[in-house]
Amino acid sequence: QVQLVESGGGLVQAGGSLRLSCAASGRTFSNSAMNWFRQAPGKEREFVAAILWSGGVISYADSVKGRFTISRDNAKNTVYLQMNSLKPEDTAVYYCNTKIGINYWGQGTQVTVSS
């Protein structure tokens, strides 16, 4: 079993920054990717960023490249998403995800960017 708990969401003005955290507990494997997804109202959940626990391989959605940075602290079993230059279209519920046999999701954290 894997438990994922997100935190750090909130309300911010356009151009501002937020840092999301995802604390993982239970089974975690060094070669498993940790991912951030988001879902805006009326839209499908979409990929945002990914990082491996061990290799540090990182990928980003085109819409967030250059503005968001994913990182991890293995000692704390925590993955972060630093979000800069936020735009109103970044407004969504942000979810942490990993797949170890099956997909595990956190409960989500709301990010609202006002114009």
Buried (B, 14 or more C-beta within 10 A) or exposed (E): EBEBBBBBBEEBEEEBEBBBBBBBEEEBEEEBBBBBBBBBEEEEBEBBBBBBBEEEEBBBBEBBEEBBBBBBEEEEBBBBBBBBEBBEEBBBBBBBBBEBEEEBBBEBBEBBBEE
